[in-house]
Amino acid sequence: MIRFIFLSLLLTNYLFGQTPSAGRVKRHIEKLASDKMNGRGTGSPENAKAASYIARYFKKYGLAPLGTDGYNQPFTAKISRVVVPDSLRQATNVIGFLDNGAPYTIVIGAHYDHLGIGRQGSSLETQPAGKIHNGADDNASGVAGLLELAQYFSKNGVKEPYNFLFMAFGAEELGLQGSRYFLNNPTLPLEKMNFMVCMDMIGRYNPERGVGIGGYGTSDAWPTMFKGVDSTIKFFTDRPGNGGSDNASFYAKQIPVLFFHTGGHPDYHKPSDDPDKIDAKAEEAILKLEIRILENAMQQPKLSFTAVK
């Protein structure tokens, strides 16, 4: 009896360790959005370091590389919103595959690039050049969520009825270039994809607003997946799926999407988007909400796409 209790406690502690953790979320964001990362601008050495950081965790979680060069899918991104001498820059998507032997795959994505030191456009700072735009919420928070979900589904001891494709997109801030490149050069057939979940800016939870979940109208089946789902945080759904982030690229290819976001704030696209403003505990709750929805979705057949009008 004592041995049974001991083994049960070990199993409980093991499974608890795989669920999303505010502590790990905080550590990922502090790493990716530190001043040493110089804002992870596309083409920068720090952007490449961020890609390597993500790939290391994909390897740690046992995900199979599904880029064109290991976990990486390199591509050339172009800066077009401002005039710079080096408008063409090397970028990469980081792609890991959890193969459950299933016919269809769920895509989980987040972009890891940001605005660098304010010389690639899109900053809302009055004089941005030379100032580090850390991008803690946009989008180190989404990458932290991506890594937490990769850990959960790869280490929960369950062989799910769908495969998972975990993707960290490059050059999103330059116009969704990483996700568009992947969809035009897929390393997994698009017809094998069930739906896509995107996380962008999930670190600044406002309890009055709640977390928004876009894309609710992109499949007639989504209401079934949300039935009976509750959470410790407030959330609401929105029908459109063609805006906000990389989910728009998948929507354009007629793949159902969900887009998780906690909304805008005064630090958006400014140097003041720093790690100390992140609500990691709320992000943990958001990720647990996502898991509930995903687990409901995996009990259903492949979703059909619905265009939102």
C-alpha positions as CSV (number, residue, x, y, z in Angstrom):
1,M,0.0,0.0,0.0
2,I,2.8,2.4,0.9
3,R,4.6,1.6,-2.4
4,F,1.4,2.3,-4.3
5,I,0.9,5.6,-2.6
6,F,4.6,6.5,-3.3
7,L,4.3,5.6,-7.0
8,S,1.0,7.6,-7.3
9,L,2.7,10.6,-5.8
10,L,5.6,10.2,-8.2
11,L,3.2,10.0,-11.1
12,T,1.2,13.0,-9.9
13,N,4.4,15.1,-9.4
14,Y,5.7,14.1,-12.9
15,L,2.4,15.1,-14.6
16,F,2.2,18.3,-12.6
17,G,5.7,19.2,-13.7
18,Q,4.6,19.0,-17.4
19,T,1.7,21.4,-17.1
20,P,2.3,25.0,-17.9
21,S,4.2,26.8,-15.2
22,A,4.3,30.6,-14.5
23,G,7.9,30.1,-13.3
24,R,9.1,28.7,-16.7
25,V,7.0,31.2,-18.6
26,K,8.8,34.0,-16.7
27,R,12.2,32.5,-17.3
28,H,11.7,32.1,-21.0
29,I,10.4,35.7,-21.4
30,E,13.3,37.1,-19.3
31,K,15.8,35.3,-21.5
32,L,14.2,36.2,-24.9
33,A,13.4,39.8,-23.9
34,S,16.5,40.7,-22.0
35,D,18.6,43.7,-23.1
36,K,21.3,41.3,-24.3
37,M,18.9,40.1,-27.0
38,N,18.8,43.6,-28.5
39,G,15.1,43.3,-29.5
40,R,15.5,40.2,-31.7
41,G,15.4,42.2,-34.9
42,T,15.3,40.2,-38.1
43,G,18.7,39.4,-39.5
44,S,20.5,40.2,-36.2
45,P,22.8,37.8,-34.3
46,E,20.4,38.0,-31.4
47,N,17.5,36.9,-33.6
48,A,19.6,33.9,-34.6
49,K,20.3,33.2,-30.9
50,A,16.6,33.3,-30.1
51,A,16.0,30.7,-32.9
52,S,18.8,28.5,-31.4
53,Y,17.2,28.8,-28.0
54,I,13.9,27.6,-29.3
55,A,15.5,24.7,-31.2
56,R,17.3,23.5,-28.1
57,Y,14.0,23.2,-26.3
58,F,12.4,21.4,-29.2
59,K,15.3,18.9,-29.1
60,K,15.0,18.6,-25.3
61,Y,11.3,17.7,-25.7
62,G,12.0,15.1,-28.3
63,L,10.4,16.8,-31.2
64,A,11.5,15.7,-34.7
65,P,13.1,18.4,-36.8
66,L,10.9,19.4,-39.7
67,G,12.6,22.3,-41.2
68,T,14.8,22.2,-44.3
69,D,18.0,22.4,-42.2
70,G,17.3,20.5,-39.0
71,Y,14.7,22.5,-37.1
72,N,15.4,25.6,-39.2
73,Q,13.6,26.6,-42.4
74,P,15.8,29.5,-43.6
75,F,14.4,32.2,-45.9
76,T,15.2,35.7,-47.0
77,A,13.1,38.5,-45.4
78,K,12.7,42.0,-46.8
79,I,12.4,45.3,-44.9
80,S,10.0,47.5,-46.9
81,R,8.5,49.9,-44.4
82,V,11.6,52.0,-44.0
83,V,14.6,52.6,-46.3
84,V,17.7,50.7,-45.0
85,P,20.9,49.7,-46.8
86,D,20.5,46.1,-45.8
87,S,16.8,45.6,-46.7
88,L,17.3,41.8,-47.4
89,R,18.0,39.8,-44.3
90,Q,18.4,36.2,-43.4
91,A,15.6,34.8,-41.3
92,T,14.4,31.3,-40.3
93,N,11.3,29.5,-39.0
94,V,12.0,27.0,-36.3
95,I,9.8,23.8,-36.7
96,G,9.4,20.8,-34.5
97,F,7.1,17.8,-35.1
98,L,5.4,15.6,-32.5
99,D,4.6,12.4,-34.5
100,N,1.7,10.5,-32.9
101,G,1.2,8.4,-36.0
102,A,-2.0,10.2,-36.7
103,P,-3.4,11.1,-40.2
104,Y,-3.8,14.8,-39.3
105,T,-1.8,17.5,-37.5
106,I,-2.6,20.5,-35.2
107,V,-0.3,23.5,-35.7
108,I,0.8,25.6,-32.7
109,G,2.6,28.8,-33.6
110,A,4.1,32.0,-32.3
111,H,6.5,34.5,-33.8
112,Y,9.8,35.1,-32.0
113,D,11.2,38.2,-33.8
114,H,10.6,41.8,-32.7
115,L,11.8,45.3,-33.7
116,G,15.4,45.1,-32.8
117,I,16.9,48.5,-32.0
118,G,14.2,50.5,-33.8
119,R,15.6,50.7,-37.3
120,Q,13.4,48.3,-39.2
121,G,10.1,50.2,-39.0
122,S,6.8,49.7,-37.1
123,S,8.0,51.3,-33.8
124,L,5.6,53.6,-32.1
125,E,8.4,55.4,-30.2
126,T,8.9,59.0,-31.2
127,Q,12.6,58.6,-31.9
128,P,13.1,54.8,-32.0
129,A,16.6,54.4,-33.6
130,G,19.1,52.9,-31.3
131,K,16.7,52.0,-28.6
132,I,16.2,48.3,-27.6
133,H,12.7,47.1,-28.2
134,N,12.6,44.1,-25.9
135,G,9.2,42.8,-27.1
136,A,8.4,40.9,-23.8
137,D,4.7,40.7,-24.6
138,D,5.2,40.9,-28.4
139,N,6.1,38.2,-28.7
140,A,8.4,36.5,-26.1
141,S,5.1,35.8,-24.3
142,G,3.8,33.8,-27.2
143,V,7.1,31.9,-27.6
144,A,7.0,31.0,-23.9
145,G,3.5,29.6,-24.5
146,L,4.7,27.7,-27.5
147,L,7.5,26.0,-25.5
148,E,5.2,25.2,-22.6
149,L,2.6,23.5,-24.9
150,A,5.4,21.7,-26.6
151,Q,6.6,20.3,-23.3
152,Y,3.1,19.4,-22.2
153,F,2.1,17.4,-25.2
154,S,5.4,15.8,-25.7
155,K,5.8,14.8,-22.0
156,N,2.3,14.0,-20.8
157,G,2.6,10.3,-21.5
158,V,-0.5,10.4,-23.8
159,K,-0.4,9.4,-27.5
160,E,-2.9,11.9,-28.8
161,P,-5.1,11.2,-31.8
162,Y,-3.5,14.1,-33.7
163,N,0.1,15.0,-34.4
164,F,1.5,18.4,-33.4
165,L,3.6,20.8,-35.5
166,F,5.2,23.5,-33.2
167,M,6.4,26.5,-35.2
168,A,8.3,29.6,-34.2
169,F,8.0,32.1,-37.0
170,G,10.6,34.6,-38.1
171,A,10.0,38.0,-39.6
172,E,6.4,38.4,-38.5
173,E,7.0,42.0,-37.7
174,L,7.9,42.6,-41.3
175,G,4.5,41.4,-42.6
176,L,4.0,37.8,-41.6
177,Q,6.8,36.8,-43.9
178,G,7.8,33.6,-42.0
179,S,4.4,32.1,-41.9
180,R,3.7,33.0,-45.5
181,Y,7.0,31.5,-46.6
182,F,6.2,28.3,-44.7
183,L,2.8,28.0,-46.3
184,N,4.2,28.5,-49.7
185,N,7.0,26.0,-49.0
186,P,5.4,23.6,-46.5
187,T,7.4,20.8,-44.9
188,L,4.2,19.1,-44.1
189,P,1.3,18.9,-46.6
190,L,-1.3,21.6,-45.9
191,E,-4.1,19.1,-46.5
192,K,-2.8,17.2,-43.5
193,M,-3.3,20.1,-41.2
194,N,-6.4,20.2,-39.0
195,F,-6.2,23.7,-37.6
196,M,-3.8,26.3,-36.4
197,V,-3.5,28.0,-32.9
198,C,-1.6,31.2,-32.8
199,M,-0.3,33.0,-29.6
200,D,0.8,36.6,-30.0
201,M,0.8,39.0,-27.0
202,I,-0.6,36.8,-24.3
203,G,1.4,38.3,-21.4
204,R,-0.5,41.4,-20.3
205,Y,-3.8,40.0,-19.0
206,N,-6.4,42.6,-18.1
207,P,-9.1,41.0,-15.9
208,E,-11.6,43.6,-17.0
209,R,-11.1,42.7,-20.7
210,G,-10.1,39.1,-20.5
211,V,-8.2,37.1,-23.1
212,G,-9.5,37.3,-26.6
213,I,-9.8,34.2,-28.8
214,G,-10.1,35.1,-32.4
215,G,-11.0,32.7,-35.2
216,Y,-14.2,31.3,-33.5
217,G,-16.0,31.6,-36.8
218,T,-13.4,29.9,-39.0
219,S,-15.0,26.5,-38.4
220,D,-18.6,25.6,-37.6
221,A,-17.2,23.1,-35.2
222,W,-15.5,25.5,-32.8
223,P,-18.6,26.0,-30.6
224,T,-18.6,22.3,-29.8
225,M,-14.9,22.5,-28.7
226,F,-15.7,25.4,-26.3
227,K,-18.8,23.7,-24.7
228,G,-18.3,23.2,-21.0
229,V,-14.9,24.9,-21.0
230,D,-14.3,27.1,-17.9
231,S,-11.2,28.8,-16.6
232,T,-9.9,30.8,-13.7
233,I,-9.5,33.7,-16.1
234,K,-12.0,35.6,-18.2
235,F,-12.1,34.9,-21.9
236,F,-14.2,35.8,-24.9
237,T,-14.4,34.7,-28.5
238,D,-14.3,36.7,-31.7
239,R,-15.3,35.3,-35.1
240,P,-12.7,36.7,-37.6
241,G,-9.5,34.8,-38.1
242,N,-7.9,36.9,-40.8
243,G,-6.0,39.5,-38.7
244,G,-3.7,40.0,-35.8
245,S,-0.8,37.7,-36.5
246,D,0.4,34.6,-38.3
247,N,-3.0,33.0,-38.0
248,A,-4.0,35.3,-40.9
249,S,-1.6,33.4,-43.2
250,F,-3.2,30.1,-42.3
251,Y,-6.7,31.5,-42.7
252,A,-5.7,32.7,-46.2
253,K,-5.0,29.0,-47.0
254,Q,-8.4,28.0,-45.7
255,I,-7.1,26.4,-42.5
256,P,-9.3,27.0,-39.4
257,V,-7.5,29.0,-36.8
258,L,-7.7,30.3,-33.2
259,F,-5.8,33.4,-32.1
260,F,-5.1,34.0,-28.4
261,H,-4.2,37.5,-27.3
262,T,-4.6,39.7,-24.3
263,G,-5.0,43.0,-26.2
264,G,-3.1,46.2,-26.8
265,H,-1.4,48.4,-24.2
266,P,0.6,51.6,-24.1
267,D,3.9,49.7,-24.4
268,Y,3.0,48.1,-27.7
269,H,5.9,48.4,-30.2
270,K,7.8,50.6,-27.8
271,P,11.1,50.1,-25.9
272,S,9.0,49.9,-22.7
273,D,7.6,46.4,-23.5
274,D,9.7,44.8,-20.8
275,P,9.6,41.5,-18.9
276,D,8.7,43.0,-15.5
277,K,5.3,44.0,-16.9
278,I,4.3,40.4,-17.8
279,D,1.7,38.6,-15.8
280,A,3.2,35.1,-15.9
281,K,0.6,33.6,-13.6
282,A,-2.2,34.7,-15.9
283,E,-0.3,33.4,-18.9
284,E,-0.1,30.0,-17.1
285,A,-3.9,30.1,-16.8
286,I,-4.3,31.0,-20.5
287,L,-2.2,28.0,-21.5
288,K,-4.2,25.7,-19.4
289,L,-7.3,27.1,-21.0
290,E,-5.8,26.3,-24.4
291,I,-5.0,22.8,-23.4
292,R,-8.7,22.2,-22.4
293,I,-9.8,23.5,-25.8
294,L,-7.2,21.4,-27.6
295,E,-8.1,18.3,-25.7
296,N,-11.8,18.8,-26.6
297,A,-10.8,19.4,-30.2
298,M,-8.9,16.1,-30.4
299,Q,-12.1,14.2,-29.6
300,Q,-13.6,15.5,-32.8
301,P,-13.0,14.7,-36.5
302,K,-10.9,17.0,-38.7
303,L,-12.4,20.5,-38.8
304,S,-13.9,22.0,-41.9
305,F,-13.0,25.6,-42.8
306,T,-15.6,28.3,-42.8
307,A,-14.9,31.7,-44.3
308,V,-15.9,34.6,-42.0
309,K,-18.0,37.2,-43.7
